[in-house]
Amino acid sequence: MRLQRLDHVSLNVTDRARSIAWYRDVLGLPQLNQPTADDEPVFLGQPGLQFGLFQAERESPARKAESSGLRHVALVVDDLDGAQERLRSNGVEFRYEDHGTRCRCTSTTPTGTSSS
């Protein structure tokens, strides 16, 4: 078996309409389908950069820092300055970090997932 690529990241979200708007309007990912029930995902993005959003049935308990679970989702952009401006213009708070070999800006989605 040889893995080819990541197909999608599936997330349970507490407010699917708000999350769809964030992934679509802030990140610019196209919405690919319109689910007809809460247990059907809405997919946004394209192959290799796709998110599936499910409506959660209940909120998760608060996680303590550095506990197990999803830490963050890292995305590569072609223009870091442009990405920062897009986040700013959409009112998204983020933290810029220079790691020497790469730079990143970290923000949090409406439902708490960290995006780098």
C-alpha positions in Angstrom: 0.0 0.0 0.0 1.2 3.5 -0.9 -0.6 6.5 0.5 -1.2 9.2 -2.2 -2.5 12.2 -0.4 -4.8 13.4 2.4 -8.4 13.3 1.1 -10.1 15.5 3.7 -10.2 16.5 7.3 -13.6 15.9 8.9 -14.7 18.2 11.8 -17.8 18.2 14.0 -18.8 21.8 14.4 -21.2 23.5 16.8 -22.5 26.0 14.3 -22.3 24.6 10.8 -23.6 27.7 9.0 -21.1 29.9 10.7 -18.3 27.4 10.0 -19.2 27.1 6.3 -19.1 30.9 6.0 -15.7 31.0 7.7 -14.1 28.3 5.5 -15.7 29.7 2.4 -15.5 33.4 2.9 -12.3 33.7 5.0 -10.2 30.9 3.5 -11.8 31.1 0.1 -12.6 27.4 -0.2 -15.5 26.5 -2.5 -18.5 24.7 -1.1 -18.9 21.5 -3.0 -22.3 20.2 -1.8 -25.4 21.1 0.1 -26.2 18.5 2.8 -29.8 17.7 3.5 -29.4 16.4 7.1 -27.1 17.1 10.0 -25.4 13.7 9.7 -24.3 14.5 6.1 -21.1 16.5 5.7 -20.7 19.7 3.7 -17.4 19.6 1.8 -15.3 22.6 1.1 -12.1 22.9 -0.9 -10.5 20.7 -3.5 -8.7 17.3 -3.5 -5.7 17.5 -1.1 -7.2 20.6 0.6 -10.7 19.6 1.7 -12.7 19.9 4.9 -15.9 18.0 5.7 -18.1 19.8 8.3 -20.6 17.8 10.3 -23.2 19.4 12.6 -22.2 18.3 16.1 -24.9 16.9 18.4 -23.3 18.4 21.5 -20.3 20.6 22.5 -17.1 19.0 23.5 -15.8 19.6 27.0 -13.0 22.2 27.2 -9.5 20.8 26.5 -6.6 21.7 28.7 -3.5 23.0 26.9 -1.3 20.3 25.4 -3.8 17.6 26.0 -4.5 14.8 23.5 -6.5 15.6 20.4 -6.2 17.6 17.2 -3.5 20.2 17.7 -3.8 22.2 14.5 -4.3 22.0 10.8 -1.4 23.6 8.7 -2.1 25.1 5.3 0.4 26.3 2.8 -0.3 29.6 1.0 1.3 31.2 -2.1 1.4 34.7 -0.5 1.8 35.0 3.2 1.4 38.8 3.2 -1.8 38.5 1.2 -3.1 35.8 3.5 -2.5 38.0 6.5 -4.3 40.9 4.8 -7.2 38.6 4.0 -7.4 37.5 7.6 -7.2 41.1 8.9 -9.9 42.3 6.5 -12.2 39.5 7.7 -11.6 40.5 11.4 -9.7 37.3 12.1 -7.2 37.6 15.0 -3.9 35.7 14.3 -0.4 35.4 15.6 2.6 35.7 13.2 5.6 33.5 13.9 9.0 33.3 12.1 10.6 29.9 12.5 13.6 30.6 10.4 12.8 28.0 7.7 9.2 29.1 7.4 6.8 31.6 8.6 3.3 31.0 9.8 0.3 32.9 11.1 -1.9 31.0 13.5 -5.6 31.7 13.9 -8.6 29.9 15.4 -11.7 28.9 13.4 -15.2 29.8 14.8 -15.4 26.4 16.4 -12.0 26.4 18.0 -9.8 24.5 15.6 -6.3 26.0 15.3 -5.3 26.8 11.7 -1.7 27.6 10.8 
